[in-house]
Amino acid sequence: VEFLKRQVKEDVIPALEKFCGKPFDYNRLSELVAEIKATCTLRNDCVELMKHVPAPASNFDLAVSMAPTFYLLGSPGNTEYYHRLKVEMEGRIAKGISGMLPEEKYRIYFDGWMLWGFMGWFARKLVSYGANMIVGRYAPLEFFQRPDLLDPDNPVDTIIEQHGYFMRYGMPEVAIDLIPEWVKDFSIDGMIMHNSRTCRLWNLGQEDIIQEVEKRYGVPGLLMEADMIDPRFFSEAQLDTRLGAFFEMIDGRRKFRRG
């Protein structure tokens, strides 16, 4: 983190100033950081609402709501978007409307990159089992997981520090303590770990995490070999078979815990 701070301040910003022919606008960057802080705070509020049983939405809904914190950081309307999303989710909770119809039978933790190239098929497949994908490391917590630590008065340092915090999410020694707590807090019944060929950072320690969660809470996990965009690493028939066995395992574990 300290190396990145020096690199940005001593090399990147002076190079930008030379290329653009004007001083770097720290005041504008401070405004953007303040906007990002407000946006990501509301985003995290929406994630917290997913702890409600049944959840008012799905992780697919939050995944397709990533743009304000992924592609459009600092753009006008981002905060309003998440404010409206939060209000809608709160309204669904008040009215008893579930994000999974007709019934939320299983609450699933999903680890790794979203299956962007096959998201429709995957969503429909989970729905056929009554499984709602609740939370995960990638979506919806991509970037600025701790907006409370963002400091608009110190914009360069605070952005780099948040990037360092984001990278920790991919480290097995951090995830192996973090994810079991999410399994407990979000009332998770099972975990699907997406072992993606494109971005291997998220794959680190997935088998160890499954073993740790099973040991603590008796919640089973499925390691799924696929990719977020490349169809060569994705077999619908194979995954369909494995999902069937996975939900049978969840049912078996539930009966054992009740006993």
C-alpha positions as CSV (number, residue, x, y, z in Angstrom):
1,V,0.0,0.0,0.0
2,E,2.8,2.4,0.9
3,F,4.6,1.6,-2.4
4,L,1.4,2.3,-4.4
5,K,1.0,5.7,-2.6
6,R,4.5,6.7,-3.5
7,Q,4.1,5.5,-7.1
8,V,0.9,7.5,-7.6
9,K,2.1,10.7,-6.0
10,E,5.7,10.6,-7.4
11,D,5.1,9.2,-10.9
12,V,1.4,8.8,-11.9
13,I,0.1,12.2,-11.0
14,P,3.1,14.2,-12.3
15,A,2.8,12.2,-15.6
16,L,-0.9,13.1,-15.8
17,E,-0.1,16.8,-15.1
18,K,2.5,16.9,-17.8
19,F,0.3,15.1,-20.4
20,C,-2.8,17.3,-19.7
21,G,-0.8,20.5,-19.3
22,K,-2.5,21.5,-16.0
23,P,-2.4,20.8,-12.3
24,F,-4.1,17.7,-10.9
25,D,-7.5,18.6,-9.5
26,Y,-7.4,17.3,-5.9
27,N,-10.7,19.1,-5.0
28,R,-12.5,17.3,-7.8
29,L,-11.1,14.0,-6.6
30,S,-12.3,14.8,-3.1
31,E,-15.8,15.3,-4.5
32,L,-15.7,12.0,-6.3
33,V,-14.5,10.2,-3.1
34,A,-17.4,11.7,-1.1
35,E,-19.8,10.5,-3.8
36,I,-18.3,7.0,-3.8
37,K,-18.6,6.9,0.0
38,A,-22.3,7.8,-0.1
39,T,-23.0,5.3,-3.0
40,C,-21.1,2.4,-1.5
41,T,-22.7,3.0,2.0
42,L,-26.1,2.6,0.5
43,R,-24.9,-0.4,-1.5
44,N,-23.8,-2.1,1.7
45,D,-27.1,-1.3,3.3
46,C,-28.8,-3.2,0.5
47,V,-26.5,-6.2,1.2
48,E,-27.4,-6.1,4.9
49,L,-31.1,-6.4,3.9
50,M,-30.3,-9.8,2.3
51,K,-30.0,-11.2,5.9
52,H,-33.7,-11.1,6.1
53,V,-35.5,-14.5,5.7
54,P,-36.8,-14.7,3.1
55,A,-34.5,-12.3,1.3
56,P,-36.2,-9.5,-0.5
57,A,-34.0,-10.0,-3.6
58,S,-31.3,-12.3,-5.0
59,N,-27.6,-11.9,-5.5
60,F,-28.4,-11.9,-9.3
61,D,-30.3,-8.6,-8.7
62,L,-27.4,-7.1,-6.8
63,A,-25.0,-8.4,-9.5
64,V,-26.8,-6.5,-12.2
65,S,-26.8,-3.5,-9.9
66,M,-23.0,-3.4,-9.9
67,A,-22.6,-0.6,-12.5
68,P,-22.7,2.4,-10.1
69,T,-19.8,1.0,-8.1
70,F,-17.9,-0.7,-10.9
71,Y,-18.2,1.2,-14.2
72,L,-19.8,4.5,-13.2
73,L,-18.0,5.5,-10.1
74,G,-18.6,9.2,-9.2
75,S,-21.2,9.6,-12.0
76,P,-24.4,11.6,-11.2
77,G,-27.4,9.4,-10.1
78,N,-25.4,6.6,-8.5
79,T,-26.5,7.5,-4.9
80,E,-30.1,7.9,-6.0
81,Y,-30.0,4.5,-7.7
82,Y,-29.0,2.7,-4.6
83,H,-31.4,4.8,-2.4
84,R,-34.3,3.7,-4.6
85,L,-33.1,0.1,-4.5
86,K,-32.8,0.2,-0.7
87,V,-36.3,1.6,-0.4
88,E,-37.7,-1.0,-2.7
89,M,-36.1,-3.8,-0.8
90,E,-37.3,-2.4,2.5
91,G,-40.8,-2.2,1.1
92,R,-40.7,-5.9,0.0
93,I,-39.6,-6.9,3.5
94,A,-42.5,-5.0,5.0
95,K,-45.0,-6.6,2.7
96,G,-43.5,-10.1,3.0
97,I,-42.5,-10.3,-0.6
98,S,-39.6,-12.7,-1.3
99,G,-37.0,-12.4,-3.9
100,M,-37.6,-16.1,-4.7
101,L,-41.1,-17.2,-5.8
102,P,-43.0,-19.3,-5.0
103,E,-40.8,-20.2,-2.0
104,E,-37.2,-19.6,-0.8
105,K,-36.3,-23.2,0.1
106,Y,-32.5,-22.8,0.1
107,R,-30.2,-19.8,0.8
108,I,-27.0,-20.1,-1.2
109,Y,-23.6,-18.4,-0.8
110,F,-21.9,-18.0,-4.2
111,D,-18.1,-17.5,-4.3
112,G,-16.1,-16.2,-7.3
113,W,-17.0,-14.4,-10.5
114,M,-20.5,-14.3,-11.7
115,L,-21.3,-16.5,-14.6
116,W,-21.9,-13.5,-16.9
117,G,-22.1,-15.6,-20.1
118,F,-24.6,-18.1,-18.6
119,M,-26.3,-16.0,-15.9
120,G,-29.8,-16.6,-17.2
121,W,-29.4,-20.3,-17.4
122,F,-27.8,-20.5,-14.0
123,A,-30.5,-18.3,-12.4
124,R,-33.3,-20.4,-13.9
125,K,-31.6,-23.6,-12.7
126,L,-31.4,-22.4,-9.1
127,V,-35.0,-21.1,-9.2
128,S,-36.1,-24.6,-10.3
129,Y,-34.8,-25.9,-7.0
130,G,-36.2,-23.0,-5.0
131,A,-32.6,-21.8,-4.3
132,N,-31.9,-18.1,-3.7
133,M,-28.3,-16.9,-4.2
134,I,-27.9,-14.5,-1.2
135,V,-24.4,-13.2,-1.0
136,G,-20.8,-13.6,-2.1
137,R,-17.3,-12.0,-2.2
138,Y,-17.5,-10.8,-5.8
139,A,-21.0,-9.4,-6.4
140,P,-22.2,-7.3,-4.8
141,L,-19.2,-6.3,-2.7
142,E,-16.8,-5.5,-5.6
143,F,-14.8,-2.4,-4.7
144,F,-14.9,-0.1,-1.6
145,Q,-16.1,-2.7,0.8
146,R,-15.5,-0.3,3.7
147,P,-16.9,3.1,2.6
148,D,-16.8,4.2,6.3
149,L,-13.0,4.3,6.0
150,L,-13.0,6.6,2.9
151,D,-11.7,10.1,3.7
152,P,-12.6,12.8,1.1
153,D,-10.1,15.1,2.8
154,N,-7.3,12.6,1.9
155,P,-8.5,11.2,-1.4
156,V,-5.4,9.6,-2.9
157,D,-4.3,7.7,0.2
158,T,-7.8,6.6,1.0
159,I,-8.5,5.1,-2.5
160,I,-5.3,3.2,-2.4
161,E,-5.9,1.9,1.1
162,Q,-9.4,0.7,0.0
163,H,-7.8,-1.1,-2.9
164,G,-5.5,-2.9,-0.5
165,Y,-8.5,-3.9,1.6
166,F,-10.2,-5.3,-1.5
167,M,-7.2,-7.4,-2.4
168,R,-7.3,-9.0,1.1
169,Y,-10.8,-10.4,0.2
170,G,-9.0,-12.7,-2.2
171,M,-6.5,-14.0,0.3
172,P,-7.3,-17.5,1.7
173,E,-6.1,-16.6,5.2
174,V,-8.7,-13.7,5.3
175,A,-11.5,-15.5,3.5
176,I,-11.4,-18.6,5.6
177,D,-12.5,-16.5,8.6
178,L,-14.7,-14.1,6.8
179,I,-16.9,-16.5,4.7
180,P,-17.9,-18.8,7.6
181,E,-19.2,-15.7,9.4
182,W,-21.3,-14.7,6.4
183,V,-22.7,-18.3,6.3
184,K,-23.9,-17.8,9.8
185,D,-25.1,-14.1,9.5
186,F,-27.0,-14.7,6.2
187,S,-28.5,-18.0,7.3
188,I,-26.8,-19.9,4.4
189,D,-27.8,-23.5,3.7
190,G,-25.1,-24.3,1.1
191,M,-22.1,-22.9,-0.7
192,I,-21.3,-22.9,-4.5
193,M,-17.7,-22.1,-5.1
194,H,-17.1,-21.0,-8.8
195,N,-13.6,-22.1,-9.8
196,S,-13.1,-19.7,-12.7
197,R,-10.4,-20.2,-15.3
198,T,-10.2,-16.5,-16.2
199,C,-9.6,-14.9,-12.8
200,R,-7.8,-17.3,-10.5
201,L,-7.4,-14.9,-7.5
202,W,-10.8,-15.8,-6.2
203,N,-10.1,-19.6,-6.5
204,L,-7.4,-19.5,-3.8
205,G,-8.4,-21.6,-0.8
206,Q,-11.9,-22.5,-1.9
207,E,-11.6,-26.2,-0.9
208,D,-10.2,-25.2,2.5
209,I,-13.1,-22.7,3.0
210,I,-15.6,-25.5,2.2
211,Q,-14.0,-27.8,4.7
212,E,-13.9,-25.0,7.4
213,V,-17.6,-24.1,6.9
214,E,-18.6,-27.8,7.0
215,K,-16.6,-28.3,10.2
216,R,-18.2,-25.2,11.9
217,Y,-21.8,-25.4,10.8
218,G,-22.3,-28.6,8.8
219,V,-23.1,-26.5,5.7
220,P,-22.1,-28.3,2.5
221,G,-20.2,-26.8,-0.4
222,L,-20.0,-27.5,-4.2
223,L,-16.8,-26.7,-6.2
224,M,-18.0,-25.7,-9.7
225,E,-15.5,-25.7,-12.6
226,A,-16.5,-23.1,-15.1
227,D,-15.7,-19.7,-16.4
228,M,-17.4,-16.3,-16.4
229,I,-17.4,-15.9,-20.2
230,D,-15.7,-18.9,-21.9
231,P,-18.2,-21.7,-22.8
232,R,-15.5,-24.3,-23.3
233,F,-15.2,-24.6,-19.5
234,F,-18.9,-24.9,-18.9
235,S,-21.0,-28.1,-19.1
236,E,-24.7,-27.6,-18.5
237,A,-25.4,-31.4,-18.2
238,Q,-22.5,-31.9,-15.7
239,L,-23.5,-28.9,-13.6
240,D,-27.1,-29.9,-13.6
241,T,-26.3,-33.4,-12.3
242,R,-24.0,-31.9,-9.6
243,L,-26.6,-29.4,-8.5
244,G,-29.2,-32.1,-8.0
245,A,-26.8,-34.0,-5.7
246,F,-25.8,-30.8,-3.9
247,F,-29.4,-29.9,-2.9
248,E,-30.0,-33.5,-1.8
249,M,-27.0,-33.2,0.4
250,I,-28.4,-30.0,1.9
251,D,-31.6,-31.8,2.7
252,G,-29.7,-34.6,4.3
253,R,-27.6,-32.2,6.5
254,R,-30.8,-30.4,7.6
255,K,-32.4,-33.7,8.8
256,F,-29.1,-34.5,10.6
257,R,-29.0,-31.1,12.4
258,R,-32.7,-31.4,13.4
259,G,-32.0,-34.9,14.8
